């Protein structure tokens, strides 16, 4: 049975070119980048060449990129590192502003920091998932330290206006952090134009390897490291660098092709149009300002998990939301923030495509999904209630 992978927001297939670029750093150029001999120098050059590629892609300086293990670590390092630096230096800055639709690693970081003296404002979003810029402005106070707002949402694909948010933060004199794991390479990120102070990036959402990520920290900003050791990454992230992973991360960025965005947008729009022809189906998130690879719909009277289970029987892989919460029975906090009922939220399905997704695969999915929905609605007690 042929497999059709439509869960690319969770992770992506590693590009063969990326694998090829990584392999020598496992078997031939395996030196420690901190070693002073030739093998160490080769690893160090690969590290700095990769840093240059990542920095250039977001219009940053070379020394503003810190390599990490991925998005979760980068988000934690940015928010905790900044908060504890200001707490230690008694600046009085302890107020954090974020949204109700952030990735769990940001929300859980903020909740944890509340136990350590932080005050956190969780902004509401409208039915499409956008924050209210006026409410953001009004939320900023004299002791506000940082605004942390996700760029492209991992569940519903809505893309926030970083330039408008960055302008407000600059005017008010507060730091601005964005989690750009889902949006990186799919839409513009320019740290200067968008007035960004911290940007979280990762590799495995863009056909690079897992276990590699980066944090952009604007020159001059001070944070406290979360891991202490040998002083790697400007003493902000100690630990022997994952050279194969970092090389693969940079390779994925280097191999990015803008034509793939157009292809994914075309397939996404086709998917949305066809899915909305099925009775009692609604789109979650913005129709216009949406990640090129994301479709999230509610079937409203059947469980999303049941739909995903039957689709898997046909070799089709989807998800009901964030992969990080896939084992939880809790209703999606993102869909709840949009105003959806628990019933609507639990009937949602996230379909996320990649540059490898073909039109034939989408057509097969669209051939199967109405049959699955019809079958489940016949036996669902929820459809009888509605």
N, C-alpha and C positions, 0 to 999 in steps of 0.2 A: 504494500500500500504506500502510495506517495505521501510524503509529509508536506504540509503547507504551514509554514511558521509565520504567524501573525501576532507575535508577542514581542516585537522589537523595542518597545518602550522598557521592557524588563531587561533585555540584553540583546546583543546582535552577534551574528556570525562574524568571526574574525576574517578579515580580508586575506586572501592567499598572498597578496603582495606584502602585507604586514607580517604574516608568518615568516615569509622568506627573509625579510629584513631583520627579524628577531633572532632567527636560528643561530647565526654565527656568535651571538653574545651568550649563548648557552654552552657552546662547545669549543669555540676558538678564542674569542675575545672575552673570556670569562673573568677577567681581573676585577679587583675591587677598585672603584673609582678614587678611593682615598690613598691607595698605594702609590709609592713614588717611582716604581719601576715601569718598564715599557708597557706591560700588560695593563697596569693601573692607568697609565697615561692614555692608552687607547680607549679604555672605559670612560675616563674623564672627558675625553673629546666627544664621545658619543652622547654623554650626558648633556654637555653644553650645546652641542649641535641640536639636540632635541629641545632643549630649553629655548633656543633661538626660534625654532619653528613654532612652538606654542605661543611664545611672546608675540611674534610677528602677526599671528593669526587674530589677535585681539588688540593690536596696536599698543602693546606694552613694552616696557624695557626688559632686557634680559634678566636683570637682577630682581625683577618684581615677580618672578615665577618661582614658586616653591612646589616641588614634587611631593605627592602624598600617595596613599594607597587607594584613593578614590573619593567620591562625592561626600560620603558620610564623614570621613576624617577631615576633609577640607572645610565642610560646614562647621564642624565642632571646633576646629582650630581657629577659624575666623571669629566666631561669636564668643566662645569661651576665652580665647587668647586675648581679645580686645577688652572684654569685660574685666578679667582679672588684672590686666595691666593697669586699668583705671582705678580698680578697687585698691590695688597695692599702692598706687601713687596718690590716692585720696583726692581725685579730681572732682568727686561728687557726681560724676556721670554714671548713672545706673539704670536708666530707662531704655528699654528695647522695644522697637515697634516691628511687628511682623504681621502675617495674615493667617486667617483660619484655613487656608488651603496649601500651606507649605508641606514639603516632604516631612515625614515623621522625624527624621534626624534633626531637623531644625526645630520643630515643635517640642520634641522631647528635650533638646538642649535648652530651650527657653524655659520649659517647666522645671528643669533641674536647677537652672540659674536662679529661679525665683526662691529656691530654698537657700540660696547663698546671697540674698540681698537685692537681686534684680527686681525691677518692676517691669512688667511686660504688657503691652497693648496688642491685642489680636484683632486686626482690622477685618471687618465684614467685606464680602464681595457681593456683586449683583448676580443676577440669574445666569449671566454668561461667564462669571468668574473674574470680573475686573474689580480692582479696588476703586474707591472714590478718592480722587486726588485732593479734593477739598478736605475730606475727612483726614487724610494723611497729614495735610498741612496743619490742621487744628490739633492733631494728636502730638505734634512735636512740641516739647517743653524745654525749659532751661537745662534740665538734667538728662535730656535725651542723648544717648550715646550713639546708637546705630539703628538704621532701618534695614531689615532683611526681608526681601521680597523675591519670590521665585520668578524666573523669567518665563519659561515655557512649562506649564503645569504637567506633571508626569501622568496624571489621570485623565484630565479633560483637554489638554493641549492648548488652552488659552494662553496667549502671549501678552504679557504686560508691557506697557510703554516705558522702557527703561530710561529713555531720554527725558521724558516728562518728570519721572520720579527723581532721577538724578539731579535735575535742575532745582527741584524743591529742596532736596537734601543739601545741595551746595549753598543755596540761598540761606538756609537755616543753620548751616554750619555743623551738620551731623554726618556721620559716616554712612555709606550706602554699600550694602552687600547683596549680591544676587546669586542664587543657585541656578547655574546655567547648564546643568548636566544634560537636560533633554534638548535644549535649544542650540547648544554649541555646534557650529558648522551648518546648522539648518537655517539660521537667521543671523542677522548682523549683531556682533558684539564688538564695540569699539570703546575701550575704557576711557578714552579722553573725551570723545563726543558725548558719551552717556554719563560722564562724571561718576564713574565707578571707583570705589575704594577697595573692594574685595569681590572677586569672582571665583566661584567654584566650578571646576571643570572635571570631566572624567573621560575615560578611554572606551569603556565597554559598550557605551551607547552609540558609538560611531565606528563600529567594526574594528576596534582595537581590542587588546587583551583586558581581562579583568585584573584588578589589583593595581591599577595605575591611574593616578589622577593628579590634579594640580590646583593650587590656590594662588590667584593673583592678589598681591598685597601692594597697594600703591606706595611708591617710594616715600619714606619718611614716617610712615605709620608704625607705631610700636605695639607689639603684642607679646604675651608671655607664651612660651612653647608649652605644649601638652606632654611632650616626651623629651626627657633630658638624656644626654649621652655624649657622643663624640663630636658634636657641633656641626653635623651635616646640614645642608640647605640653610646656610647663614645662621646656624644654631637655632633655627625655628622648627626643624623637624629632624631630630637625630635618628640615625639608623642607616645601615648600609643601603645605598640606593638600588632599587630594582631596575638595573640597566636594561635587560631584555624587555621588561614591561614598558619602560619609559621610551625606549627606541620604537616599540610597537605603537605606542600612543602617538608619537610624533609622525610615524609612518602613516597612520590612519588620517591624521590631519593633512599631511602632504598629499595623500592620494584622493583627497576630497575633490569631487567634480560637481560644479553648480548644476550641470544638466540633470543630475540625480534628483535635485530638489524639484525641478519641473516635472519629472516623471512621477515622483511621489505625490505631488500636489494633484496631478491629473487622476491618479488612481484613488487618492483620498476623496476627491470630489465625486468621482464615479460611485464609490462605495456609499458615501452619504446619500446621494440622490436615490440610489436603488434601495437602500435600507429603509428610507423614509416612505417608500411605496408600500411597505408592509404595514397593515393596520395597527394602530395603537403603539407606534414606535416614535420616540422623540430623541433629538440630538442633545447631548450634554456639552456645554462649553460654547464658545464663540464660533460662529460659522465662518466669519471673515478673518479674524486675527487668531489663527490656529496653526499649531505645528503641522508641517507638511505630511507627517507620517501618522497622525493621531485621529482616530474615530472612536467616540464613546457614545453609545446609545442605550436608552432604557426601553425594555420591552413591556414594562409596566404591570404585567400580571403573571409573569413567570420568573423563576429565579435565574439569575445570570449564571450561577454555578451549574445549574442543570443544563443550560444551553451549552456552556463550555464543555461539560462532560460528554454530551451527545456529539458535539463537533469533533471532539478528540477521537471518537469512534470512526470518524471519516478521515483521520490523520490531520485534522486542522487544529492548530494550537492558538488559543486566544487567552485573555485573562479578564477578571472582573474588576481589576483596579491595580493599585501599586503592588509590585511583586514582593516588596518588603512586608506587606500586610496580608499576603495571600493565605496564610495559615490562621488568620484571625477571623472570628465570626462577627466582629463588630462592623456596623454600617460605616461606609466610607465617610470620613470627616470632610472630604472635598465636596462630595455630592450633597451632603447635609448642609454645608455652607452655601450651596447654590439655592437652597430652599426645597430640595427634593424630600419627599417623605421616605421613611424607612423602606416602604414597599417599592417605591420607584428606584431607590438606590440599590436595593438588593436584586433588582431586575436588570442591572446594567451590565454591559459587556464592553471591554476595551479591545479594539482591533488596531494594532500598530504595525505598519509596513516598513520596508527598508528598500534600499537600492536594488536588492536581489529579488524583491517581490515582482511577479509577472502578472500581466493582464489575464492570462489563462488561469492562474491561481485565484485571482479575485473573482473571475467568472464562475469558477467551480464553487467557491465559497458562497457566492450569491445564489447559486443553484440549490445548494444544500440548506442554507439558513432558513428560508421560508418553510421548508418541510419540517425542520427541527422545531421551529416556533409553533407551527400548526399542531404537531404531535404533542408538544408540552402543554399547549393551551387546552387541548381536549381533556387532559387529565389533571389540570391544575385547579385546585379549589379556589384560588385567587381569581381566576378568570370568570368563575361562576358568580363570585361576589360582585365583581365589577360589571 
